[in-house]
Amino acid sequence: MRAPWGLLGSYALVVLVLVTLNFWLPRALPGQPIETLSDPRSETFVADASTRGELQRYYGLDEPLAAQYARYMQDLATGDLGTSIRYHAPVSDVLGGRIGWTLLLVATALVVGTAIGMLAGVHSGWRRGRAADRRLVALFLALDNLPSFFLASVAAYLLAVRLGWFPLYGARTPFAESSGALHALLDVAHHLALPAMVLALQFVTFQYLVMRASMVGELGSDYLLLGRAKGLSDRVLKYRYAARNALLPAVTVATLHIPLAVTAAIFVETVFAYPGVGRLLFEAVGDRDYPLMQGCFLVLSIAVVAANLLADLLYRRLDPRTAA
Amino acid sequence: MSARRPTVLWIGAGIVGCFVLVAALAPLLAPHDPRAISGASFQPPSARHPLGTNDSGQDILSQLIWGARSSLIVAASAAGLAVGFGALVGAAAGSARGVVDVVTMRVIDVALAVPALPLLIVIVAFAGPSRATVIVVIALAGWPAIARIVRSQTLSLARRGYVHAARGFGARAPYVIRRHLLPAVGPLVAASFVYWAATAVTLQAGLAFLGLSDPTEVSWGAVLNRALEHQSVYLTSQWTWWVLPPGLAITLAAVGLAFVGFGLEPRSNPRWERT
């Protein structure tokens, strides 16, 4: 297969645009948000002198713009994202402690959402037009229209508070006595279940519709008729034969969900106080912790772009016609 | 499917019509000034306060009624801006062709690849969360997709006989755009407008939910933001009258607009043919 230089080039351009926006936005927008950090009359004044010094050095606003940009790129290349005002620590360190939780949440949600969407799609497509199919279509379309922050709050109220099945917020029980690794693992899984479920429901509809359509496309096939003539059970025909053939489009669709999941994670993590990058972005906005906010922006948006690139490359591998 | 489309359109129009009515009559319908302290804080629903009061004693129902106004104004302005700019760019790129078209499409591709929500959050945080900023920022997220649709429509229209004839008689590009292209892409633009308004309702509420709204503005997202700041909202029945109603209002408004958009979508739209 030909190396996809054009594809890589256009993604590199998008990353360059993102990195430049991250540099340019705080300097271009009215109100000089960064300058007010060292203005004692402003409400966002940073009282701590060493942090203020760090900020002035990092943004370097008294230099010409080109020099600021060159220095910003240099810092970025060495992983220096400035100093967080609230945490008095390098932004890269603060982010490092949070990325793992977001990865765990998004990965779990992707696996769960893909599985639910595929199973429901197989079921629905197999019984196309029947009452069960129509009910599932209506249910998934309704789910698709609920804003993620509202769905998260409904789930928190019903499943965590009313029924008490899951903890309401956080990723671990605070100050828990350490009673073995297994116990700690179960605790993490217990906290993860609800946010991951809500996040999964954000993209399950698309997966479901694709799987359903793909399943419907298999229904009239000769191999199913032959299988039925041989006396194979409905179950074997449905899962071993039709579903297996209907899987390819659904697999490629799964990768398209990563950007959506990362974006919805900002809301879901915020509602459940889940300590990932999305919640960190929400906190940084509230604290006017600009360097931290910019760090979260870079991490989240570059993750989305990287996921898109991965999906594109995977798609070429699975369906070589698209590479031509 | 085509038999059901008018039904969907009318249901959607009914929902949106109700919200427009509530928004227009807000001063008459709201029992209290939404910003005034009209009772004790955390009051459960009563005759005086049908949905109770919030942490500072403001009437929640009145906030929801005035919130409809805020939501619809932001949705209409953001969608109008996004569709207007998007249609203009799309029509210009499609009829200019050549280098202009290539460069514009490149810009649109990059804009579509940039994840919207984190960028919106950062822009609003730096620029300050005034209503105007929120409108512009939501429009900013919407125009590339609309420009792309309009461009492809323009390209296919430009090959039609009557456009060739107009050009043959010496018509310039602005005339062709105004006289032939804009009327032809009109239905598509109308559907895009309503769809983007639905997205704008959710986006505005989402930004306000994250705390990115004008502190003086009464909106559904801001009610949610305020309510969920109190972890105690889950532990009492407060949740059912402080969180559930604004959440349902946002959902219902977005669904109503999406229904109208679906009902208005012209048959030529490939999106519809797939469904």
Boltz contact constraints between the chains, C-beta under 6 A:
constraints:
  - contact:
      token1: [A, 14]
      token2: [B, 110]
      max_distance: 6.0
  - contact:
      token1: [A, 14]
      token2: [B, 113]
      max_distance: 6.0
  - contact:
      token1: [A, 17]
      token2: [B, 110]
      max_distance: 6.0
  - contact:
      token1: [A, 25]
      token2: [B, 126]
      max_distance: 6.0
  - contact:
      token1: [A, 26]
      token2: [B, 126]
      max_distance: 6.0
  - contact:
      token1: [A, 29]
      token2: [B, 126]
      max_distance: 6.0
  - contact:
      token1: [A, 29]
      token2: [B, 127]
      max_distance: 6.0
  - contact:
      token1: [A, 31]
      token2: [B, 128]
      max_distance: 6.0
  - contact:
      token1: [A, 33]
      token2: [B, 126]
      max_distance: 6.0
  - contact:
      token1: [A, 145]
      token2: [B, 255]
      max_distance: 6.0
  - contact:
      token1: [A, 146]
      token2: [B, 251]
      max_distance: 6.0
  - contact:
      token1: [A, 147]
      token2: [B, 202]
      max_distance: 6.0
  - contact:
      token1: [A, 147]
      token2: [B, 250]
      max_distance: 6.0
  - contact:
      token1: [A, 149]
      token2: [B, 209]
      max_distance: 6.0
  - contact:
      token1: [A, 150]
      token2: [B, 247]
      max_distance: 6.0
  - contact:
      token1: [A, 153]
      token2: [B, 243]
      max_distance: 6.0
  - contact:
      token1: [A, 157]
      token2: [B, 234]
      max_distance: 6.0
  - contact:
      token1: [A, 157]
      token2: [B, 239]
      max_distance: 6.0
  - contact:
      token1: [A, 161]
      token2: [B, 234]
      max_distance: 6.0
  - contact:
      token1: [A, 259]
      token2: [B, 115]
      max_distance: 6.0
  - contact:
      token1: [A, 263]
      token2: [B, 117]
      max_distance: 6.0
  - contact:
      token1: [A, 282]
      token2: [B, 210]
      max_distance: 6.0
  - contact:
      token1: [A, 285]
      token2: [B, 125]
      max_distance: 6.0
  - contact:
      token1: [A, 286]
      token2: [B, 211]
      max_distance: 6.0
  - contact:
      token1: [A, 297]
      token2: [B, 118]
      max_distance: 6.0
  - contact:
      token1: [A, 297]
      token2: [B, 122]
      max_distance: 6.0
  - contact:
      token1: [A, 300]
      token2: [B, 118]
      max_distance: 6.0
  - contact:
      token1: [A, 301]
      token2: [B, 115]
      max_distance: 6.0
  - contact:
      token1: [A, 301]
      token2: [B, 118]
      max_distance: 6.0
  - contact:
      token1: [A, 304]
      token2: [B, 115]
      max_distance: 6.0
